[in-house]
Amino acid sequence: MLKYTIWSDNGIVGNLGGNSYFQVKVPAGKHHYYVKSQIVYALEANVSANKNYIVELDVNMGWTTAHVQLDPIDANNYGNPIEKNKTMKHLVLNENLPDNIQKRIQLALPIIKKYADKIASGDKKPEILESDFGKH
């Protein structure tokens, strides 16, 4: 099973494979998240306090590699996919990472930073997760 690493401006958030999910708590405000396959895709999340937001990792097969992106889900209209699909595995984050993963993180951080700079300059446009997509 392929796993994809989800990044934030601060580094790695977690790895996702099929039929799995993780949860992160972040302060209210604007946050950027990234996933990389052949190219980097970005999501800008504008979140409010005390709300839950859902972002789906969408993976589609391309010619030679998978195309991945982070799709915001309107929890008010779509509902909670975790409640709908009881077989999803909850992944625990912030575990001790082996040395080979730490090395991979260090190699990827400059790539993520370069893409973040393109978003900040307006050269690239991220997907947008609006604050009203969240549900109490």
C-alpha positions in Angstrom: 0.0 0.0 0.0 1.3 3.4 -0.9 1.6 6.0 1.8 1.9 9.7 1.2 3.4 12.2 3.6 1.4 15.3 4.6 3.5 18.3 5.4 2.9 21.7 7.0 5.0 24.8 6.9 6.6 23.5 10.1 7.5 20.0 8.8 5.9 16.6 8.6 2.4 16.1 9.9 1.9 12.4 9.2 1.7 9.6 6.6 -1.5 8.4 5.1 -2.3 5.2 3.3 -5.6 3.9 2.1 -8.6 3.7 4.4 -6.9 5.6 7.2 -7.1 9.0 8.9 -5.4 11.1 11.5 -6.4 14.2 13.5 -4.4 17.3 14.2 -5.2 20.2 16.5 -4.1 23.6 15.3 -4.8 27.1 16.5 -7.3 29.3 14.6 -5.9 31.1 11.6 -4.3 30.2 8.3 -2.2 27.1 7.8 -0.7 25.5 4.7 -0.5 21.7 4.1 1.3 19.9 1.3 1.5 16.5 -0.3 4.0 15.5 -2.9 4.0 12.9 -5.6 5.6 13.9 -8.9 4.7 17.5 -8.1 3.6 19.2 -4.9 0.0 20.0 -4.1 -1.0 22.5 -1.5 -4.0 23.3 0.7 -4.5 26.6 2.5 -6.7 26.0 5.6 -8.4 29.0 7.1 -9.7 27.5 10.4 -11.8 28.8 13.3 -11.5 27.8 16.9 -13.4 24.8 18.3 -14.3 23.4 14.9 -13.6 20.1 13.1 -12.5 20.1 9.5 -12.1 17.3 7.0 -9.6 17.1 4.3 -9.4 14.1 2.0 -6.2 12.8 0.4 -7.3 12.2 -3.2 -5.1 9.7 -5.1 -5.5 9.1 -8.8 -3.3 7.1 -11.1 -1.4 9.1 -13.7 0.7 8.0 -16.7 3.8 7.1 -14.6 3.0 8.2 -11.1 0.0 8.9 -8.9 -1.5 12.3 -8.8 -2.3 13.3 -5.3 -4.0 16.4 -3.8 -5.7 17.5 -0.6 -9.4 18.1 -1.1 -11.3 20.2 1.5 -14.7 18.6 2.4 -17.6 20.8 3.6 -18.5 18.9 6.8 -21.8 20.7 7.0 -23.1 19.2 3.8 -21.0 16.1 3.3 -21.0 14.7 6.9 -18.2 12.9 8.6 -16.6 10.1 6.4 -15.1 8.5 9.5 -18.6 8.0 11.0 -19.8 6.7 7.6 -16.9 4.3 7.1 -16.4 2.3 10.3 -13.4 0.4 8.8 -11.1 3.4 8.6 -8.0 3.1 10.7 -7.1 5.9 13.1 -3.4 6.6 12.9 -1.5 7.9 15.9 0.9 10.8 15.1 4.0 12.0 16.8 5.6 8.6 17.2 9.4 8.3 17.3 10.6 8.3 13.7 13.4 5.9 12.5 16.6 7.4 11.2 15.7 6.6 7.5 12.5 8.6 7.9 14.3 11.5 9.6 16.7 11.5 6.6 13.8 11.6 4.1 12.2 14.5 6.0 15.5 16.5 5.9 15.7 15.9 2.1 12.1 16.9 1.5 12.0 20.1 3.6 13.7 22.3 1.0 11.3 21.1 -1.7 8.3 21.9 0.5 9.9 25.3 1.4 10.4 26.2 -2.2 6.7 25.5 -3.0 5.6 27.4 0.1 7.6 30.4 -1.2 5.8 30.2 -4.6 2.4 30.3 -2.7 3.6 33.3 -0.7 4.7 35.1 -3.9 1.4 34.3 -5.7 3.1 32.1 -8.3 1.1 29.0 -7.2 -2.4 28.8 -5.9 -3.4 26.3 -3.3 -6.7 24.6 -2.8 -8.7 26.5 -0.1 -10.4 25.1 3.0 -12.8 27.9 4.2 -13.5 28.4 7.9 -17.2 27.8 7.3 -16.5 24.2 6.2 -15.9 23.3 9.8 -18.5 21.8 12.2 -18.7 22.1 15.9 
